[in-house]
Amino acid sequence: MHKLRWAVALTLGLGTGLAAQEADAPATPAPSPAALEKIAQLEQEIAEFTKKWREEQKAESEKQAEEARKAAAEGRPAPKVIRAMAMRPDYASFVEKLGGWSAEASGEDQALFLVKMVQLGGVAKGSKGLAALEQLAAEHLQSSQWASLGMLLPNLSRALGEERAKELWAKLADHPNGDVRGYVALAIHGSVLKSAELESVEYKASRAAVLAAAEKVSDARLRSQLEGAVDLREKLADGAVAPDIEGVDIDGVAFKLSDYKGKIVFLDFWGDW
């Protein structure tokens, strides 16, 4: 019951006052040209650093493979100790640089640097990326830079814990940026759309909130994701009528899935990419 009240309350939060807010919204603050130039230069440095890292990883991988081949050719066991391959570059030096910029900045400039710290540093416990996220939430809750964190928002519970994540989602639910509200809608209502009974008040409230959020986003992929969350549940749920797939069989004869209504049908989806 508590979960239902929380979901309905946040549904109202997503919808209440949005029309008035967007009809007469003030100009969105933006980072200064100097801050944007800093980030552009930093991203170039990161691109070059990443390229070099990938080349080094490839060379190391080839070296290990050659060692294994040489051992096999000589009848020796393959090397037991394989040097671990990093999953991603270590961007610590860039995070440090951003931390210095952030300490000297304010407003949208600082928010821009903090968001980049989160993106590069990650949000593992004790990380500088997580510290930057917490500062962003404490000092820049209405910043337009939150939109750049996108897909991180629905996954905040992993970094912050369920309760703290819910608190932050609730604060961001009326954010002036429609895309931020869209990602928050996924965070708040995603699990309900997946598991609640279709006829339940809880499901209907979440469905309405997600579709309302979809109407306000500017990112086409995000809109598709929001609408797809509802379609996936309602069109492909157990007991639902399957979409009427159309195609051409191996003999060149057109068909529709509905042609086989009442029969057992095995669908095999494949690709050759």
TINUTI-492882 format. One record per residue (C-alpha): y, x negated, z negated. Coordinates in Angstrom, 3 decimals. Example, Ala and Ser with C-alpha at 12.3 -4.5 7.8 and 13.67 -1.06 7.14 Angstrom:
> -4.500|-12.300|-7.800
> -1.060|-13.670|-7.140
//
This chain:
> 0.000|0.000|0.000
> 2.320|-2.875|-0.871
> 1.589|-4.474|2.514
> 2.398|-1.181|4.247
> 5.737|-0.828|2.469
> 6.593|-4.440|3.372
> 5.750|-3.879|7.036
> 7.741|-0.625|7.270
> 10.719|-2.175|5.482
> 10.809|-5.089|7.892
> 10.408|-2.700|10.810
> 13.578|-0.984|9.702
> 15.211|-4.384|9.270
> 14.411|-5.294|12.856
> 15.838|-2.106|14.220
> 18.745|-1.083|11.997
> 22.174|-1.951|13.233
> 21.098|-3.957|16.288
> 23.004|-1.784|18.739
> 26.254|-2.147|16.803
> 25.612|-5.834|16.259
> 25.086|-6.620|19.928
> 27.741|-4.280|21.282
> 30.529|-6.100|19.459
> 28.997|-9.492|18.724
> 31.316|-12.474|18.258
> 30.984|-15.509|20.475
> 27.909|-17.517|19.521
> 28.809|-20.888|17.957
> 27.551|-23.831|19.969
> 27.111|-27.556|19.313
> 29.926|-29.849|20.376
> 29.749|-31.697|23.704
> 29.441|-34.954|21.752
> 26.384|-33.692|19.863
> 24.788|-32.409|23.060
> 25.395|-35.771|24.720
> 23.713|-37.541|21.800
> 20.675|-35.312|22.113
> 20.530|-35.797|25.892
> 20.536|-39.576|25.467
> 17.947|-39.353|22.697
> 15.655|-37.231|24.842
> 15.850|-39.859|27.578
> 14.838|-42.505|25.058
> 11.996|-40.279|23.864
> 10.789|-39.726|27.422
> 10.673|-43.481|28.058
> 8.974|-44.104|24.698
> 6.380|-41.412|25.410
> 5.674|-42.765|28.879
> 5.072|-46.245|27.472
> 2.822|-44.821|24.745
> 0.726|-42.955|27.288
> 0.325|-46.093|29.367
> -0.781|-48.022|26.282
> -3.238|-45.267|25.324
> -4.691|-45.270|28.830
> -5.062|-49.047|28.794
> -6.755|-48.944|25.395
> -9.123|-46.216|26.530
> -10.064|-48.200|29.635
> -10.566|-51.325|27.522
> -12.936|-49.518|25.179
> -14.846|-48.054|28.122
> -15.175|-51.510|29.673
> -16.473|-52.935|26.394
> -19.088|-50.196|26.264
> -20.135|-50.821|29.898
> -20.369|-54.579|29.316
> -22.535|-54.070|26.250
> -24.842|-51.732|28.177
> -25.150|-54.205|31.076
> -26.096|-56.989|28.667
> -28.592|-54.811|26.860
> -26.549|-54.758|23.679
> -25.778|-51.657|21.605
> -22.436|-50.082|22.340
> -19.686|-51.149|19.914
> -20.011|-49.105|16.733
> -16.371|-49.411|15.743
> -14.181|-47.611|18.254
> -10.463|-47.974|17.659
> -8.992|-44.574|16.890
> -6.775|-43.091|19.578
> -3.571|-41.448|18.379
> -3.121|-37.780|19.261
> 0.633|-38.083|19.765
> 3.305|-40.780|19.672
> 4.854|-41.766|16.358
> 8.403|-40.491|16.627
> 9.380|-41.675|13.129
> 12.208|-43.913|14.367
> 13.770|-41.024|16.279
> 13.458|-38.724|13.270
> 15.225|-41.372|11.172
> 18.047|-41.569|13.707
> 18.410|-37.787|13.735
> 18.456|-37.760|9.946
> 21.412|-40.140|9.994
> 23.259|-37.990|12.510
> 22.522|-34.862|10.495
> 23.889|-36.373|7.288
> 27.234|-36.989|9.000
> 27.418|-33.659|10.871
> 28.024|-30.026|9.981
> 27.800|-26.569|11.544
> 25.966|-26.177|14.849
> 25.913|-29.929|15.396
> 23.933|-30.403|12.207
> 21.670|-27.441|13.044
> 20.949|-29.015|16.449
> 19.926|-32.317|14.863
> 17.802|-30.594|12.219
> 15.912|-28.550|14.818
> 15.150|-31.717|16.784
> 13.887|-33.315|13.578
> 11.511|-30.402|13.081
> 10.272|-30.645|16.660
> 9.641|-34.389|16.482
> 8.602|-34.730|12.859
> 6.355|-31.701|12.513
> 6.175|-29.573|9.379
> 3.341|-31.175|7.435
> 3.809|-31.196|3.673
> 6.090|-34.006|2.612
> 7.326|-34.687|6.136
> 10.966|-35.107|7.081
> 10.460|-32.375|9.633
> 9.595|-29.920|6.881
> 12.601|-31.058|4.846
> 14.782|-30.465|7.907
> 13.307|-26.976|8.314
> 14.081|-26.134|4.696
> 17.651|-27.386|5.072
> 18.025|-25.360|8.242
> 16.869|-22.236|6.381
> 19.160|-22.910|3.437
> 22.341|-23.812|5.316
> 22.072|-22.535|8.908
> 20.174|-19.263|8.751
> 22.295|-17.610|11.472
> 22.365|-20.601|13.816
> 21.464|-20.007|17.444
> 19.369|-23.185|17.267
> 16.501|-21.262|15.639
> 15.565|-19.997|19.096
> 14.526|-23.551|20.010
> 11.808|-23.464|17.359
> 10.220|-20.516|19.158
> 6.459|-20.542|18.707
> 6.713|-22.405|15.407
> 8.150|-19.327|13.689
> 4.968|-17.201|13.693
> 3.051|-20.163|12.227
> 5.329|-20.987|9.305
> 2.789|-19.837|6.728
> 0.762|-22.982|7.407
> 3.669|-25.167|6.338
> 5.459|-23.033|3.774
> 2.691|-20.864|2.374
> 2.366|-17.117|2.919
> 4.985|-15.926|0.441
> 7.714|-18.405|1.407
> 7.067|-17.769|5.074
> 7.436|-14.010|4.540
> 10.730|-14.573|2.739
> 12.072|-16.617|5.634
> 10.837|-14.116|8.244
> 12.596|-11.337|6.334
> 15.857|-13.316|6.386
> 15.519|-14.017|10.115
> 14.564|-10.437|10.990
> 18.208|-9.501|11.654
> 19.159|-12.795|13.319
> 21.859|-12.347|15.997
> 19.632|-13.972|18.642
> 17.165|-11.538|20.220
> 14.592|-14.226|20.972
> 14.522|-15.295|17.324
> 13.956|-11.673|16.315
> 11.174|-11.481|18.893
> 9.304|-14.452|17.466
> 9.791|-13.109|13.965
> 8.395|-9.739|15.076
> 5.247|-11.533|16.230
> 5.029|-13.290|12.881
> 5.482|-10.138|10.828
> 3.472|-7.694|12.872
> 0.921|-9.763|14.792
> -1.901|-9.435|12.278
> -1.268|-5.697|11.867
> -1.487|-5.144|15.622
> -4.802|-6.987|15.686
> -6.512|-5.317|12.751
> -4.928|-2.040|11.599
> -6.341|1.319|12.683
> -4.599|2.518|15.828
> -3.700|5.850|14.253
> -2.466|4.366|10.981
> 1.174|4.520|9.907
> 1.097|0.751|9.475
> -0.025|0.138|13.064
> 2.482|2.593|14.527
> 5.337|1.000|12.569
> 4.405|-2.492|13.764
> 3.920|-1.277|17.331
> 7.390|0.274|17.385
> 8.975|-2.859|15.908
> 7.338|-5.218|18.396
> 8.212|-3.106|21.432
> 11.787|-2.684|20.186
> 12.059|-6.456|19.777
> 10.682|-6.957|23.312
> 13.581|-4.962|24.759
> 16.114|-7.378|23.258
> 14.654|-10.767|24.167
> 15.960|-12.879|27.044
> 12.834|-15.034|27.453
> 10.504|-13.339|29.952
> 7.425|-15.103|28.574
> 8.237|-13.979|25.052
> 8.742|-10.405|26.260
> 5.357|-10.548|27.969
> 3.783|-11.890|24.794
> 5.258|-9.105|22.666
> 4.241|-6.353|25.050
> 0.888|-8.038|25.609
> 0.113|-7.955|21.890
> 0.215|-4.148|22.067
> -1.592|-3.922|25.404
> -4.357|-6.231|24.253
> -5.114|-4.043|21.262
> -4.806|-0.667|22.947
> -6.327|-1.397|26.347
> -9.092|-3.784|25.355
> -10.021|-2.567|21.885
> -13.561|-1.430|21.120
> -14.026|2.065|22.502
> -10.946|1.940|24.738
> -11.153|2.780|28.428
> -11.232|-0.470|30.408
> -8.487|-1.133|32.982
> -9.545|0.095|36.415
> -10.195|-3.308|37.985
> -10.098|-3.351|41.795
> -11.613|-5.895|44.133
> -13.769|-6.637|47.145
> -17.499|-7.371|46.810
> -19.406|-10.134|48.619
> -20.001|-7.784|51.544
> -16.293|-7.164|51.993
> -16.448|-3.628|50.588
> -13.564|-2.534|48.352
> -14.488|-1.182|44.935
> -12.992|-0.074|41.633
> -14.478|-0.366|38.173
> -14.231|3.419|37.819
> -16.739|3.756|40.676
> -19.385|2.709|38.161
> -18.411|5.109|35.391
> -21.451|6.086|33.364
> -23.358|2.944|34.360
> -23.845|-0.322|32.517
> -21.581|-2.945|34.083
> -21.622|-6.689|33.480
> -18.275|-8.384|34.209
> -18.231|-12.104|34.898
> -14.728|-13.644|35.001
> -14.538|-17.152|36.410
> -12.188|-19.561|38.132
> -12.368|-22.751|40.177
> -9.250|-24.530|38.953
//
